[in-house]
Amino acid sequence: MGPLSARLLMERGRPKTDRLGKIRSLDLSGLKLLTEHLDPKLLSRLTKLQELDLSNNQLETLPANLGLSHLRILRCANNQLGDVTALCQFPQLEELSLEGNPFLTVNDNLKVSFLLPKLRKVNGKDASSTSSQVENLNRELTSRVTAHWEKFMASLSPEEGTEKAQEDFVRSAIRDVHYGPESLSEFTQWRVRMISEELLASSGTQMHEADIPEKSLKATAAQEPRARPVASKRLDDIPLSLSPSKRVCASPPAQAEGRLVGSGGSQPAPKLEPLHFLQCHSKNNSPQDLETQLWACAFEPAWNEKHTRATSQTVATCGGEAVCVIDCQTGIVLHKYKVPGEEFFSVAWTALTVVTQAGHKRRWSILAAAGLRGQVRLLHVRAGFCCGVIRAHKKAIATLCFSPTHETHLFTASYDKKIILWDIGVPDQDYNFQASQLLTLDTTSTPLRLCPVASCPDAYLLAGCEGGCCCWDVRLDQPQKRRVCEVEFVFSEGSEASGQRVDGLAFVNEDVVASKGSALGTICLWSWSQTWLGRGSRSTVPVVVLARLQWSPTELAYFSLSTCPDEGIVLCGDEEGSVWIYDVRHMLTQQPPLPAVPQAPTQVPTAQPTPPCGGLVSRKEPSPPLSSHQILKWPQPRALNQTVTKTMVNTVVANPTFTYLTALTDSNIVAIWKRH
C-alpha cells in the first residue's frame, strides 16, 4: 500500500461525499498501512471526522499531528504499535480499541487513561476502573515528587546554578521517587518526569494548586491518608486491557518472630508480613467457592542483564479453569486467562527475543500453562492473549518446565508416562508458534516433578515420579530421539529397593538436591556429583545423603517443595496449613559428617486478634527456641461466618531473592507474604 489519496478516503468514508471535510466515519482497515503512509496534510482535511478504523495494518506508531481534534472513536487493533503517547492529540476520544498490539503493556494502558480524560471504553470494556487506578497512582506520585522537591530545594547551596539544579532535580526525582509494583515502573517514571517538569515550570519552591495541571489537581483534591496494602479494603483497580476477577481477604499486619542460626553464628530470622489472601480462581467469581484446587505457581524471572540480583514480584498461579498473573506488592490480578472445561496443573515462564516486521528486537515474557486436556497454552502475558497451543499429550500434563539455558526448550510430563522435550520456536509475523518435538523420554510411572540438573542442564534431566527418582540423558547430539530412564536413584538406607514416590524435587545449589516423598516426615538433601561419581555401570544407584530435614509425618502426597538457591532456602507446605522454611546455608558449607538425626524446624508465631468475617483467623503459638529452620503458621482464611478448619498448603514458592512468598491451598486461597 502506498500513500493515501483523497480519492481513496472518499471511497471508504461515510457519508458518501465529494468533499473530505464532510466525512464523519472512515474505514482504513486491512490496507497494510505503515506509519509513513498516514499523511498529516491529507488527513487534517477531515475536519468533521468522528470515527476512524485503522485496524489490521502494520502501524508502529501514529503521527503526532494528524489534526483530528473531533475524533471520538478510534480502532487500532492488530497493529505493531509500541507507543501510545501520540493519542494525546485526540482529546475528545471516548472509545478506543488496541487489541492485538503485542508490544503494548499495562504501562501503556495506564498512559492511555491519563492522556484521554473523556475515555469511556477500551477494547469494548468500561475504562472507569483503570481511570481510578491512574488517579490513585497520580495522587501518590504528585505527593512524593512534591516532598522530594522540598527536600531537594532545602539541600541546595546558594552558589549552585539554577539551570543545573533544575536538571539535577528531574534526574534525582526519576531515580529516587518510586511507588507501586515493578510492572508499572515505566508508567510511574513517565509521570514522575512530567510532574517534576511541571514543578519547575511553576517557578517556585511551593506547589500551589493553580500550578498543577488539571489532572494532577483533580487527584490532589481527592487525596486522603493511604492504607497499607494489608488494610481491609478491596482492590478494584484493574489494568485496561485485562479482565481479572478476584476477591481479596484482607489481613491485619503480622510479623514472624524468632531468629535463625547461620553458619557463622546467630543471624536474624526473616520477618514475614502477610500482604494478600485472594480467591482469584473461584468458579463464577463466587466468594463461597472454597473447593477449587490450586496446583502450581511460578514467579516471572527478572530478565535484567545489568542486574544479576534483579528480582520479580509478578507470580503466575493456576487452578481450575484459570491462570492468574498477580502483582505481589499490590495484590492486583494483572491478567486472568480462562479455558472453560480445562483444569490447569502447571505453569512455567520463559523470555523470547522477537524481531518485528520493521526489524526491531523486543523481549517477550511467555507463560506456558498446561493441565487436564494435555495441551500447552503459550500466553503473551503483557499483551493479554494466547499466541499458541501445543497438543502435547493424549492424557493430562502433570508438570512442565523450561530449560534454563535454551529459552525455547520446554519439557512436558504427562500421565501417559512420557516426558517430551519441545522446541516452541519464536512466533512468526502473525504471532503464531510452530513447535517441534525434539525428544521423547519414557517412564515406568507418572512423572510428578521435573528438574534439569543444575550443573549440566543440557545433559541430564531429573524427574520425581510415582515410582521413584529417575534421570535421563537429554543431550541432543545423541542419535536416539526416544529414550528410557538411564538411572534410578533410591533413598532407602542399606537397600537398593526402588518404587518409592518422589513428589518434591529441586536443586538447592549446583550440586545439592532437595527431595521429598521417599520417607515419611523428612526432606532429603543429597549430592548429585557424589551420587553420580559412585554410579559406575549400575542403573539403580543409592543417593549420597548429606542431611535430612524434619518435615510433617503425614502420609498424604503431592506437597511440592521449592528452593531459593541464592539464599540457601528450602520451602514446603503441609496438610495443616503450615509453610516450613529451612535455612540450609550452614549445612551446605559444613564439613562431613553432617548430623544424622533429622534437623527439626521450630515454629514462628503470627498471632493477631481475630478479625471480622471475611478476614483471617490466626493461631497463637508459643515462642520458639533458636534453630536453623522455622515453620511459618499463616492465618486460616474465613468466609461467610464459616471457619475453614483444614487448609492444606500444597505449593509454596518464593522469588529468587526471597522477597515474596506465595502459598496455594486446597481451599482456593492464594496467600502472599513479603519479607522485610
TIGU-498795 format. One record per residue (C-alpha): x, y, z. Coordinates in Angstrom, 3 decimals. Layout:
// residues N
x X; y Y; z Z
...
// end
This chain:
// residues 676
x 0.000; y 0.000; z 0.000
x 1.334; y 3.413; z -0.973
x 0.461; y 6.838; z 0.443
x -3.219; y 7.561; z 0.957
x -5.094; y 9.597; z -1.620
x -8.133; y 11.856; z -1.368
x -9.965; y 9.540; z -3.746
x -9.402; y 6.525; z -1.512
x -10.586; y 8.437; z 1.546
x -13.799; y 9.436; z -0.204
x -14.370; y 5.849; z -1.390
x -14.007; y 4.426; z 2.141
x -15.606; y 7.310; z 4.006
x -19.158; y 7.822; z 5.225
x -21.386; y 9.542; z 4.327
x -20.639; y 9.361; z 0.627
x -19.428; y 12.779; z -0.481
x -17.011; y 14.526; z -2.828
x -15.566; y 16.678; z -0.051
x -13.204; y 15.386; z 2.658
x -14.493; y 17.947; z 5.130
x -17.897; y 16.232; z 5.245
x -16.713; y 12.697; z 6.069
x -17.665; y 11.586; z 9.609
x -16.614; y 7.911; z 9.525
x -13.598; y 6.415; z 7.748
x -12.589; y 2.756; z 7.367
x -8.888; y 2.269; z 6.562
x -8.621; y -1.253; z 7.978
x -6.735; y -4.098; z 6.276
x -4.726; y -1.922; z 3.872
x -1.241; y -2.931; z 5.154
x -0.631; y 0.686; z 6.082
x 2.705; y 1.724; z 7.577
x 3.146; y 4.772; z 9.787
x 4.641; y 6.803; z 6.933
x 1.520; y 6.207; z 4.826
x -0.576; y 8.389; z 7.170
x -0.123; y 11.817; z 5.572
x -0.977; y 14.521; z 8.173
x -1.641; y 17.138; z 5.477
x -4.239; y 14.916; z 3.841
x -5.870; y 13.601; z 6.999
x -6.083; y 17.051; z 8.596
x -8.626; y 17.928; z 5.884
x -11.082; y 15.531; z 7.589
x -12.281; y 18.334; z 9.834
x -15.524; y 16.593; z 10.912
x -14.203; y 13.040; z 11.273
x -15.535; y 11.355; z 14.423
x -14.812; y 7.657; z 13.786
x -11.608; y 6.152; z 12.333
x -10.770; y 2.483; z 11.815
x -7.044; y 1.682; z 11.376
x -7.294; y -1.970; z 12.429
x -5.339; y -4.819; z 10.804
x -2.491; y -2.732; z 9.437
x 1.243; y -2.524; z 10.229
x 1.420; y 0.744; z 12.158
x 4.253; y 1.045; z 14.704
x 3.138; y 4.474; z 15.913
x 0.744; y 7.283; z 14.960
x 1.971; y 10.594; z 13.513
x 1.766; y 13.310; z 16.155
x -0.015; y 15.947; z 14.045
x -2.985; y 14.321; z 12.322
x -5.253; y 17.212; z 13.283
x -8.340; y 15.086; z 14.006
x -9.472; y 17.102; z 17.010
x -13.106; y 15.885; z 16.861
x -12.330; y 12.176; z 16.783
x -14.487; y 10.211; z 19.265
x -13.915; y 6.583; z 18.184
x -10.555; y 5.108; z 17.146
x -9.848; y 1.470; z 16.266
x -6.191; y 0.421; z 16.060
x -6.482; y -3.309; z 16.775
x -3.980; y -5.795; z 15.306
x -1.112; y -3.450; z 14.502
x 2.511; y -3.147; z 15.675
x 2.011; y -0.166; z 17.992
x 4.712; y 0.212; z 20.614
x 3.884; y 3.693; z 21.926
x 0.619; y 5.442; z 22.802
x 1.714; y 8.985; z 23.666
x 0.574; y 10.296; z 20.253
x -3.018; y 9.614; z 21.327
x -2.986; y 12.861; z 23.345
x -3.816; y 14.692; z 20.100
x -7.365; y 13.249; z 20.317
x -8.727; y 14.941; z 23.484
x -12.373; y 14.107; z 22.629
x -11.774; y 10.365; z 22.249
x -14.424; y 8.253; z 24.006
x -13.855; y 4.750; z 22.612
x -10.534; y 3.092; z 21.764
x -9.540; y -0.365; z 20.526
x -5.915; y -1.538; z 20.923
x -6.321; y -5.319; z 21.000
x -3.751; y -7.406; z 19.153
x -0.841; y -4.966; z 19.588
x 1.580; y -7.362; z 21.306
x 4.148; y -4.714; z 22.236
x 1.743; y -2.665; z 24.348
x 1.853; y -3.358; z 28.087
x -0.033; y -2.480; z 31.250
x 2.052; y 0.708; z 31.419
x 0.694; y 1.797; z 28.036
x -2.859; y 1.115; z 29.218
x -2.314; y 3.481; z 32.144
x -0.795; y 6.128; z 29.876
x -3.879; y 5.934; z 27.653
x -6.148; y 6.531; z 30.631
x -4.096; y 9.535; z 31.734
x -3.840; y 11.105; z 28.276
x -7.521; y 10.724; z 27.348
x -9.715; y 12.147; z 30.140
x -13.005; y 11.538; z 28.264
x -12.300; y 7.880; z 27.510
x -15.257; y 5.614; z 28.420
x -14.457; y 2.294; z 26.723
x -11.238; y 0.481; z 25.870
x -11.400; y -2.744; z 23.871
x -15.142; y -2.751; z 24.437
x -14.845; y -2.624; z 28.244
x -15.581; y 0.079; z 30.753
x -12.491; y 2.207; z 31.456
x -13.561; y 3.657; z 34.805
x -11.632; y 1.178; z 36.982
x -8.354; y 1.954; z 35.219
x -9.079; y 5.669; z 35.431
x -9.488; y 5.244; z 39.183
x -6.189; y 3.384; z 39.393
x -4.420; y 6.128; z 37.437
x -5.848; y 8.801; z 39.739
x -4.594; y 6.893; z 42.801
x -1.127; y 6.494; z 41.297
x -1.053; y 10.111; z 40.160
x -2.105; y 11.390; z 43.567
x 0.597; y 9.421; z 45.360
x 3.292; y 10.319; z 42.825
x 2.393; y 14.019; z 42.994
x 2.696; y 13.912; z 46.776
x 6.048; y 12.113; z 46.665
x 7.555; y 14.350; z 43.978
x 6.448; y 17.418; z 45.931
x 8.129; y 16.093; z 49.075
x 11.255; y 15.303; z 47.067
x 11.188; y 18.847; z 45.611
x 11.053; y 20.452; z 49.063
x 13.892; y 18.244; z 50.310
x 15.947; y 18.955; z 47.195
x 15.495; y 22.725; z 47.424
x 16.435; y 22.709; z 51.101
x 19.719; y 20.981; z 50.288
x 20.788; y 23.445; z 47.553
x 23.666; y 25.785; z 48.246
x 23.366; y 29.448; z 47.104
x 26.194; y 29.153; z 44.592
x 24.652; y 26.287; z 42.622
x 23.413; y 27.324; z 39.193
x 19.667; y 27.354; z 38.650
x 19.700; y 25.554; z 35.299
x 21.964; y 22.770; z 36.501
x 19.960; y 22.438; z 39.728
x 16.760; y 22.007; z 37.742
x 18.305; y 19.274; z 35.611
x 19.622; y 17.561; z 38.730
x 16.192; y 17.701; z 40.329
x 14.463; y 15.959; z 37.414
x 17.134; y 13.261; z 37.304
x 17.042; y 12.698; z 41.051
x 13.235; y 12.513; z 41.095
x 13.204; y 9.847; z 38.384
x 15.898; y 7.943; z 40.271
x 14.551; y 8.250; z 43.823
x 10.745; y 8.559; z 43.627
x 9.138; y 5.115; z 43.447
x 5.669; y 3.819; z 44.060
x 3.665; y 0.737; z 43.115
x 4.764; y -2.550; z 41.549
x 7.760; y -3.001; z 39.274
x 5.393; y -3.945; z 36.467
x 4.165; y -0.312; z 36.442
x 7.591; y 1.316; z 36.781
x 7.606; y 2.585; z 33.195
x 4.367; y 4.499; z 33.791
x 5.428; y 5.850; z 37.186
x 8.783; y 7.100; z 35.859
x 6.980; y 8.706; z 32.931
x 4.645; y 10.552; z 35.316
x 7.442; y 11.467; z 37.729
x 9.293; y 13.190; z 34.884
x 6.147; y 15.085; z 33.866
x 5.312; y 16.150; z 37.425
x 8.904; y 17.247; z 38.037
x 8.958; y 19.377; z 34.898
x 5.583; y 20.891; z 35.838
x 7.016; y 21.833; z 39.235
x 9.977; y 23.538; z 37.598
x 7.668; y 25.385; z 35.219
x 5.775; y 26.820; z 38.185
x 8.999; y 28.718; z 39.108
x 8.655; y 28.419; z 42.867
x 9.584; y 26.238; z 45.759
x 5.981; y 25.912; z 46.917
x 3.484; y 23.883; z 44.979
x 0.170; y 25.698; z 44.613
x -2.970; y 24.147; z 43.265
x -3.031; y 26.701; z 40.481
x 0.321; y 25.439; z 39.256
x -0.744; y 21.820; z 38.988
x -2.176; y 20.540; z 35.673
x -5.891; y 19.769; z 35.630
x -5.474; y 16.030; z 36.055
x -2.965; y 16.401; z 38.899
x -5.193; y 18.962; z 40.623
x -8.166; y 16.634; z 40.457
x -6.126; y 13.840; z 42.025
x -4.659; y 16.055; z 44.740
x -8.076; y 17.350; z 45.747
x -9.191; y 13.793; z 46.444
x -6.074; y 12.946; z 48.430
x -6.567; y 11.121; z 51.715
x -4.400; y 9.043; z 54.060
x -3.431; y 5.814; z 52.319
x -3.899; y 2.403; z 53.891
x -1.215; y -0.223; z 53.847
x -1.590; y -2.991; z 51.259
x -2.921; y -5.237; z 54.023
x -5.672; y -2.838; z 55.068
x -9.287; y -4.009; z 54.993
x -10.301; y -2.880; z 51.560
x -10.988; y -4.340; z 48.160
x -8.543; y -3.586; z 45.371
x -10.593; y -2.872; z 42.282
x -8.004; y -1.001; z 40.222
x -7.548; y -3.247; z 37.202
x -5.423; y -2.523; z 34.092
x -7.318; y -1.526; z 30.938
x -6.947; y -4.384; z 28.538
x -7.218; y -7.100; z 31.147
x -10.282; y -8.594; z 32.765
x -9.288; y -10.192; z 36.059
x -11.685; y -11.057; z 38.804
x -10.739; y -11.689; z 42.387
x -11.726; y -11.376; z 45.994
x -9.165; y -10.121; z 48.483
x -9.368; y -11.441; z 52.031
x -7.648; y -8.676; z 53.976
x -5.351; y -9.270; z 56.890
x -4.005; y -7.177; z 59.736
x -0.216; y -6.939; z 59.576
x 1.626; y -9.780; z 61.246
x 5.312; y -10.246; z 61.846
x 7.139; y -13.543; z 62.043
x 9.225; y -13.773; z 65.210
x 12.298; y -15.733; z 66.233
x 15.898; y -15.886; z 64.992
x 17.831; y -18.175; z 62.707
x 21.216; y -19.643; z 63.497
x 23.559; y -19.498; z 60.491
x 26.929; y -21.000; z 59.828
x 28.700; y -18.009; z 61.314
x 26.612; y -17.720; z 64.477
x 23.306; y -16.004; z 65.120
x 21.582; y -14.028; z 62.428
x 18.054; y -12.600; z 62.312
x 15.232; y -14.742; z 61.050
x 13.398; y -13.266; z 58.073
x 10.429; y -11.163; z 59.118
x 7.430; y -12.151; z 57.027
x 4.337; y -9.999; z 56.695
x 1.113; y -11.332; z 55.127
x 0.112; y -8.982; z 52.317
x -2.823; y -10.557; z 50.481
x -5.156; y -13.550; z 50.575
x -7.016; y -13.915; z 47.275
x -9.743; y -16.093; z 45.773
x -8.936; y -15.296; z 42.160
x -9.677; y -18.802; z 40.812
x -13.243; y -19.080; z 42.109
x -15.951; y -20.600; z 39.930
x -18.201; y -17.835; z 38.603
x -16.162; y -15.440; z 40.785
x -18.043; y -16.691; z 43.837
x -16.525; y -15.891; z 47.272
x -18.269; y -19.041; z 48.569
x -16.102; y -21.280; z 46.385
x -13.626; y -22.867; z 48.829
x -13.204; y -26.063; z 46.817
x -11.352; y -25.085; z 43.635
x -8.000; y -26.826; z 43.871
x -4.907; y -24.707; z 43.214
x -1.970; y -26.642; z 41.818
x 1.082; y -24.588; z 40.910
x 2.648; y -21.136; z 40.890
x 5.812; y -19.628; z 39.434
x 7.482; y -16.217; z 39.667
x 8.252; y -14.392; z 36.459
x 12.040; y -14.164; z 36.125
x 13.503; y -10.659; z 36.170
x 15.125; y -10.520; z 32.750
x 17.625; y -7.804; z 33.592
x 21.094; y -8.469; z 32.207
x 22.601; y -5.459; z 34.016
x 21.471; y -6.526; z 37.479
x 22.140; y -10.145; z 38.371
x 20.237; y -9.705; z 41.641
x 17.173; y -8.231; z 39.977
x 14.008; y -9.895; z 41.188
x 10.404; y -10.181; z 40.163
x 7.232; y -9.545; z 42.100
x 4.919; y -10.992; z 39.436
x 3.668; y -14.516; z 40.102
x 1.528; y -16.822; z 37.959
x -0.890; y -19.237; z 39.650
x -3.039; y -21.976; z 38.174
x -6.051; y -23.910; z 39.352
x -9.441; y -24.850; z 37.987
x -10.055; y -23.386; z 34.559
x -7.961; y -20.262; z 35.152
x -4.401; y -18.981; z 35.103
x -3.850; y -15.750; z 37.044
x -0.916; y -13.343; z 36.933
x -0.657; y -11.374; z 40.194
x 1.420; y -8.432; z 41.332
x 2.561; y -9.434; z 44.820
x 3.042; y -5.915; z 46.175
x -0.430; y -4.597; z 45.354
x -2.395; y -7.853; z 45.170
x -3.771; y -6.787; z 41.780
x -4.572; y -9.593; z 39.345
x -2.857; y -8.237; z 36.244
x -4.318; y -10.866; z 33.954
x -6.724; y -13.780; z 34.158
x -6.846; y -16.363; z 31.388
x -9.690; y -18.881; z 31.399
x -10.430; y -22.004; z 29.344
x -13.867; y -23.463; z 30.172
x -13.643; y -27.174; z 30.874
x -9.865; y -27.119; z 31.408
x -8.115; y -27.737; z 34.716
x -4.644; y -26.238; z 34.791
x -1.985; y -28.191; z 36.717
x 1.271; y -26.398; z 35.912
x 2.790; y -23.080; z 34.755
x 6.313; y -22.089; z 33.649
x 7.964; y -18.889; z 32.373
x 10.449; y -18.074; z 29.638
x 11.532; y -14.942; z 27.728
x 11.881; y -14.783; z 23.951
x 13.596; y -12.248; z 21.702
x 11.179; y -11.346; z 18.891
x 12.035; y -9.320; z 15.782
x 9.232; y -7.102; z 14.472
x 8.449; y -6.567; z 10.793
x 10.404; y -3.312; z 10.993
x 13.465; y -5.174; z 12.310
x 13.194; y -4.049; z 15.937
x 14.029; y -6.540; z 18.680
x 11.535; y -6.940; z 21.533
x 11.693; y -9.110; z 24.645
x 8.554; y -11.132; z 25.363
x 7.740; y -12.841; z 28.636
x 5.877; y -16.029; z 27.713
x 3.923; y -18.115; z 30.220
x 3.269; y -21.780; z 29.431
x 0.237; y -23.359; z 31.105
x -0.978; y -26.953; z 30.840
x -3.305; y -29.430; z 32.512
x -6.155; y -31.858; z 32.062
x -6.538; y -31.621; z 28.284
x -2.905; y -32.423; z 27.519
x -2.421; y -29.105; z 25.743
x 0.185; y -26.429; z 26.405
x -1.033; y -22.859; z 26.005
x 1.582; y -20.168; z 25.392
x 0.392; y -16.866; z 26.843
x 1.809; y -13.452; z 25.961
x 1.008; y -12.040; z 29.380
x 1.543; y -8.314; z 28.907
x -0.388; y -8.209; z 25.640
x -3.089; y -10.355; z 27.202
x -3.664; y -13.125; z 24.669
x -2.821; y -16.759; z 23.887
x -0.401; y -16.900; z 20.961
x -0.003; y -20.659; z 20.628
x -1.364; y -24.077; z 21.584
x 0.714; y -27.268; z 21.561
x -1.239; y -30.527; z 21.538
x 1.458; y -32.232; z 23.523
x -0.070; y -35.389; z 25.062
x -3.178; y -37.539; z 24.807
x -3.502; y -37.561; z 28.594
x -3.277; y -34.813; z 31.206
x 0.002; y -32.931; z 31.703
x 1.172; y -33.145; z 35.311
x 4.020; y -30.639; z 35.143
x 6.244; y -28.680; z 32.764
x 9.429; y -26.603; z 32.869
x 11.645; y -24.615; z 30.518
x 15.331; y -25.301; z 30.050
x 17.450; y -22.786; z 31.999
x 19.872; y -22.481; z 29.057
x 17.617; y -22.666; z 25.965
x 14.741; y -20.215; z 26.153
x 12.636; y -22.105; z 23.584
x 13.109; y -25.634; z 25.014
x 10.148; y -26.875; z 27.048
x 9.757; y -30.185; z 28.915
x 6.228; y -31.559; z 29.374
x 5.449; y -34.541; z 31.646
x 2.179; y -36.424; z 31.332
x 0.043; y -39.127; z 32.898
x 0.716; y -41.090; z 29.696
x 4.105; y -41.825; z 31.337
x 6.054; y -39.772; z 28.829
x 8.229; y -36.678; z 29.088
x 8.614; y -34.751; z 25.838
x 11.154; y -32.055; z 25.034
x 9.758; y -29.411; z 22.667
x 11.311; y -26.518; z 20.830
x 8.498; y -23.956; z 20.826
x 10.430; y -21.665; z 18.463
x 9.707; y -17.960; z 18.213
x 6.431; y -16.523; z 16.920
x 6.105; y -15.525; z 13.268
x 4.755; y -12.213; z 11.965
x 1.233; y -13.332; z 12.842
x 2.392; y -14.216; z 16.397
x 1.899; y -17.954; z 15.873
x 4.232; y -20.598; z 17.313
x 5.344; y -23.662; z 15.378
x 6.561; y -26.151; z 17.972
x 8.701; y -29.160; z 17.099
x 9.312; y -32.317; z 19.123
x 12.962; y -32.986; z 19.974
x 12.948; y -35.946; z 22.396
x 10.574; y -38.436; z 23.999
x 11.548; y -39.869; z 27.395
x 9.695; y -42.982; z 28.575
x 8.911; y -43.512; z 32.259
x 7.564; y -46.531; z 34.128
x 5.306; y -44.383; z 36.315
x 3.702; y -40.945; z 36.246
x 6.269; y -38.105; z 36.351
x 5.346; y -35.530; z 39.001
x 8.261; y -33.036; z 39.109
x 10.883; y -32.068; z 36.510
x 14.290; y -30.674; z 37.334
x 17.159; y -30.108; z 34.843
x 20.444; y -30.898; z 36.603
x 21.811; y -27.529; z 37.732
x 25.468; y -28.165; z 36.838
x 24.692; y -29.677; z 33.400
x 21.110; y -28.790; z 32.360
x 21.754; y -29.604; z 28.700
x 22.929; y -33.113; z 29.545
x 20.641; y -34.586; z 32.222
x 17.082; y -34.266; z 33.456
x 15.852; y -35.431; z 36.869
x 12.220; y -36.334; z 37.463
x 10.358; y -37.197; z 40.640
x 7.853; y -39.901; z 39.735
x 5.231; y -42.084; z 41.365
x 7.783; y -44.885; z 41.257
x 10.894; y -43.003; z 42.358
x 13.512; y -40.525; z 41.170
x 14.757; y -41.071; z 37.612
x 17.361; y -39.499; z 35.341
x 17.606; y -39.226; z 31.550
x 20.348; y -38.234; z 29.150
x 18.854; y -35.311; z 27.174
x 21.857; y -34.370; z 25.063
x 20.631; y -33.507; z 21.586
x 23.817; y -34.642; z 19.852
x 22.885; y -38.260; z 20.604
x 21.086; y -40.131; z 17.790
x 18.212; y -41.697; z 19.755
x 15.124; y -39.490; z 19.843
x 13.260; y -41.842; z 22.187
x 14.989; y -42.858; z 25.399
x 14.329; y -44.848; z 28.547
x 15.386; y -43.929; z 32.061
x 19.175; y -44.143; z 32.380
x 19.472; y -44.153; z 36.183
x 17.033; y -44.610; z 39.059
x 18.024; y -43.137; z 42.420
x 16.931; y -44.800; z 45.669
x 16.873; y -43.391; z 49.189
x 16.436; y -46.433; z 51.468
x 19.440; y -46.975; z 53.701
x 21.048; y -50.391; z 53.350
x 18.869; y -51.321; z 50.395
x 18.541; y -50.580; z 46.712
x 14.821; y -51.209; z 46.667
x 13.020; y -48.759; z 44.435
x 9.407; y -47.847; z 43.924
x 9.082; y -45.036; z 46.473
x 7.205; y -41.944; z 45.294
x 9.190; y -38.694; z 44.935
x 6.775; y -35.760; z 44.764
x 9.185; y -32.937; z 45.668
x 12.403; y -32.170; z 43.814
x 14.586; y -29.049; z 43.436
x 18.248; y -28.043; z 43.411
x 19.458; y -26.017; z 46.414
x 22.675; y -25.105; z 44.620
x 24.569; y -26.536; z 41.645
x 25.207; y -29.813; z 43.464
x 22.758; y -30.326; z 46.339
x 19.288; y -31.698; z 45.600
x 16.306; y -31.451; z 47.936
x 13.754; y -34.244; z 47.510
x 10.676; y -35.400; z 49.385
x 8.369; y -38.398; z 49.431
x 10.808; y -41.276; z 49.730
x 10.477; y -41.390; z 53.542
x 7.763; y -40.126; z 55.872
x 8.447; y -36.988; z 57.856
x 11.693; y -35.933; z 56.179
x 13.095; y -33.896; z 53.312
x 16.346; y -35.317; z 52.000
x 19.388; y -33.252; z 50.935
x 21.716; y -35.259; z 48.712
x 24.711; y -34.656; z 46.484
x 24.282; y -35.036; z 42.736
x 28.030; y -35.121; z 41.992
x 28.917; y -37.673; z 44.678
x 25.975; y -39.869; z 43.749
x 26.840; y -39.734; z 40.055
x 30.506; y -40.392; z 40.768
x 29.612; y -43.632; z 42.561
x 27.263; y -44.818; z 39.864
x 29.619; y -46.969; z 37.825
x 27.606; y -49.016; z 35.339
x 24.606; y -49.543; z 37.600
x 21.103; y -48.489; z 36.601
x 19.909; y -48.250; z 40.233
x 22.042; y -46.079; z 42.495
x 21.634; y -45.130; z 46.187
x 21.931; y -41.376; z 46.738
x 24.692; y -39.864; z 48.873
x 22.650; y -38.225; z 51.630
x 24.073; y -35.037; z 53.121
x 21.304; y -34.263; z 55.617
x 17.669; y -34.949; z 56.433
x 15.264; y -32.170; z 57.381
x 12.352; y -32.916; z 59.653
x 9.010; y -32.361; z 57.953
x 5.373; y -33.294; z 58.607
x 4.792; y -37.026; z 59.314
x 1.726; y -37.013; z 57.057
x 1.075; y -39.887; z 54.667
x -0.611; y -37.520; z 52.197
x 1.266; y -36.916; z 48.944
x 1.844; y -34.221; z 46.330
x 3.156; y -31.398; z 48.506
x 5.585; y -29.612; z 46.223
x 8.812; y -28.274; z 47.716
x 10.792; y -25.396; z 46.232
x 14.114; y -23.644; z 46.813
x 15.793; y -20.224; z 46.656
x 19.328; y -21.239; z 45.645
x 20.809; y -17.749; z 46.077
x 19.506; y -17.604; z 49.658
x 20.052; y -21.251; z 50.683
x 16.338; y -21.657; z 51.445
x 14.101; y -24.745; z 51.143
x 10.308; y -24.344; z 51.433
x 7.423; y -26.769; z 51.704
x 3.778; y -26.677; z 52.821
x 1.892; y -29.318; z 54.784
x -1.575; y -30.725; z 55.473
x -2.315; y -28.388; z 58.402
x -1.800; y -25.022; z 56.757
x 1.855; y -24.504; z 57.648
x 4.732; y -23.325; z 55.499
x 8.044; y -24.952; z 56.526
x 11.073; y -22.747; z 55.832
x 14.601; y -24.199; z 56.088
x 17.774; y -22.126; z 56.020
x 20.374; y -24.707; z 54.949
x 23.318; y -22.443; z 54.189
x 25.267; y -23.721; z 57.178
x 24.673; y -27.312; z 56.011
x 25.977; y -26.518; z 52.538
x 29.253; y -25.226; z 53.985
x 29.590; y -27.677; z 56.902
x 32.273; y -30.336; z 56.632
x 31.231; y -34.018; z 56.909
x 29.950; y -35.758; z 58.832
x 26.666; y -33.864; z 58.814
x 24.027; y -34.502; z 61.504
x 22.464; y -37.934; z 61.133
x 19.297; y -37.002; z 63.017
x 16.671; y -35.079; z 61.007
x 17.045; y -31.355; z 61.667
x 13.855; y -30.118; z 63.311
x 12.362; y -26.737; z 62.432
x 10.737; y -24.540; z 65.037
x 7.505; y -22.645; z 64.774
x 7.287; y -18.921; z 64.127
x 4.108; y -17.379; z 65.582
x 1.950; y -14.878; z 63.722
x -0.673; y -14.246; z 66.410
x -3.164; y -11.453; z 65.816
x -6.650; y -10.606; z 67.118
x -9.402; y -12.411; z 65.258
x -10.673; y -10.109; z 62.515
x -14.287; y -9.793; z 61.421
x -15.896; y -12.119; z 58.908
x -14.096; y -12.074; z 55.594
x -10.734; y -11.530; z 57.269
x -8.359; y -14.031; z 58.804
x -8.048; y -16.189; z 61.874
x -4.584; y -16.580; z 63.441
x -3.451; y -19.275; z 65.838
x -1.324; y -18.152; z 68.752
x 1.785; y -20.256; z 69.267
x 4.473; y -20.288; z 71.987
x 7.730; y -18.523; z 71.299
x 10.148; y -20.884; z 69.541
x 13.687; y -21.755; z 70.582
x 16.529; y -20.777; z 68.284
x 17.000; y -23.067; z 65.307
x 18.284; y -23.202; z 61.746
x 14.753; y -23.646; z 60.419
x 11.282; y -22.389; z 61.049
x 7.643; y -23.207; z 60.453
x 5.557; y -20.280; z 59.324
x 1.953; y -20.590; z 60.531
x -0.113; y -18.423; z 58.252
x -3.617; y -17.332; z 59.258
x -6.504; y -19.563; z 58.290
x -8.998; y -17.999; z 55.855
x -12.532; y -17.408; z 56.943
x -15.573; y -16.707; z 54.783
x -19.314; y -16.359; z 55.273
x -19.065; y -16.891; z 59.053
x -17.659; y -20.366; z 58.454
x -14.081; y -21.027; z 59.504
x -12.100; y -23.281; z 57.210
x -10.896; y -25.882; z 59.671
x -8.498; y -27.689; z 57.367
x -6.357; y -25.829; z 54.872
x -3.740; y -27.829; z 53.004
x -0.785; y -25.859; z 51.634
x 0.221; y -27.982; z 48.670
x 2.522; y -25.486; z 46.945
x 4.789; y -22.740; z 48.238
x 7.205; y -20.748; z 46.070
x 9.396; y -17.693; z 46.733
x 11.085; y -15.432; z 44.217
x 14.886; y -15.840; z 43.883
x 15.747; y -13.162; z 46.450
x 13.178; y -14.484; z 48.947
x 11.408; y -11.116; z 48.961
x 7.938; y -12.504; z 48.225
x 6.482; y -15.871; z 49.131
x 3.332; y -17.332; z 47.563
x 1.424; y -20.303; z 49.005
x -1.501; y -22.190; z 47.439
x -4.137; y -24.110; z 49.361
x -6.732; y -26.749; z 48.644
x -9.415; y -24.295; z 49.801
x -8.923; y -21.906; z 46.861
x -6.718; y -19.355; z 48.641
x -3.624; y -17.676; z 47.190
x -1.557; y -16.312; z 50.096
x 1.194; y -13.739; z 49.521
x 3.836; y -12.796; z 52.104
x 6.653; y -10.257; z 52.000
x 9.990; y -10.369; z 53.783
x 11.249; y -7.226; z 55.489
// end
